[in-house]
Amino acid sequence: MNRYLLKLPFDFLFSSVVCIVFSPLLLGSVLAIWLQDFKNPFYLAKRVAYGGGDFTMIKVRSMVVNAEKSGVNSTGASDKRITLVGHFIRRYKVDEISQFINVLAGDMSVVGPRPNTYAWGVDLYTEVEQGLLSVRPGITDLSSIVFSDEGDILKDEPDADEAYNALIRPWKSRLGLLYIANQSLVLDIRIIWLTAVAVINRSKALAGVDKILVDLNAPENLRTVCRRDQKLVPAAPPGV
C-alpha cells in the first residue's frame, strides 16, 4: 500500500517542477506551431483511462490539423502528416511536456504504461493485456526508452498500424505488465532518469534498461529484444 501512497505526491511534485522549469520551451513551441499554420497548437487526444472509460490527453500538436482523420494511428518518421516544427517537437519530446498537466489533473502518472486508443489499441488487447489498464497510464515507461525510435521502425512499413502490432506491441505490453508487477518509487525514479539519458545517449539508456530487467528477473527473450541490437521480428502479444 505504501508504494501507492508515495506515488501520488511524487507525481504531483515532479510534474509541478517540470511544468515550471520547461514552461519557456513549451510556450516557445506552442508559439512556433501557431505561427506555422495559425491553428490550435494543442492536440486533444482521447485515450483509454485507468480501469476503462476515457480521458483527454493534452499534447503539443506535431502534425497537420485533423491528422487523425486519415484513419492511421501509428506514425512513422517519414509520415507526411508531421509538420516542420513537428519534427523538432517529436525529436525532443516536447509534445510530452504538456502531458504533465494530465498528471496534475489525476488522469496520468509520470511513470506507467503509455495511454492507448481503443481502435488498433485496447480493442485488440488479449485478456492478459487488459491488466495494463489496472494502473494510471504514464508519460514514460520502459518501452518509451526501448522503442524511442518507433518512428524509424515504422517509417518504411506499408501499414504502420499492422507493423506496430506485430513488432512493437508484444514487447511493449510485456514491459508494461512487468512494470505493474514490480512498481515502486525507486523503479519510477530509475525509469525517469533513463528517459532523460536516452535523449543524449540511447545506448547507455538501453544498458540501464537491461540492468533493470536483470534486477526484475525478466525472461531472456525480453532482455534480448530490449537490447535492440537485433532486427525486430513479428511476435505474438502476451496471452496468445
Steps between C-alpha positions, in 0.01 A plus 500: 500500500783743584634498146167634371480766771850621408431500126223761509691779681814422298304528174353834610828652617705376204240617247476843663876546473507384136218736402684794659851419373399416144231766459726719276562206262133407502380854438760554226393181325133590528569841343704342217219256420239775500712721271543205263132463408304724743312199634457364853853400613363229727372159404234368737509122468249255643680216680386206711509580871597300806237229548327580169310801378700779340673829567633785288879495467655841433778498240686774319395449137774359276278415201273681261152583627256205489784252439306234693230498230738312271411186697866422576589474870870411491750752369824442310781755489428571133126553555396793284254615765788617724563873463839672479477614861352161585827319421672711766210443741528123459879484504525676836173363647351848544156353432533303824568802723137611473391156622626592847181706520314168476706372793405804708135437406527139621447338158856373464813413696855603418593133454263233373392321182448752222134597445337328207214557259206261464537450125811298415579511871296382797244344266770250401620422853510141613358416843854517639561844346185633669719507810669809353186695593539416871719808558494858377669541161837674510704758315796263483578135568758240404356464151528877444877455529531171312279616213586870500581447130148378427468743211813359334381143554174572320612749236543253214211273591207497252252472789629677813216376723549138400878524543460662842279217623739233371838654587452735796176424683597146618807628683352831606216314671740259671707791631188672628379190682847445646498857632155459657609183679807671644409869526662708771618857548862388454413335168315814388806715574727260309269510196473882510879528514548262205235687301709815535821312419342357183471849349879536517636145494257231391746211528573591862126520571442156345778359718320649799174336394678166472629544856144560619380190315771294666396632842136412424589149378354570156503211250800481269296549182372834633852608592624404153238715327558794735872512423391604148810356336296263283236557236147493637289212372125441532391344831177415681374727779485366857203273552511344153 
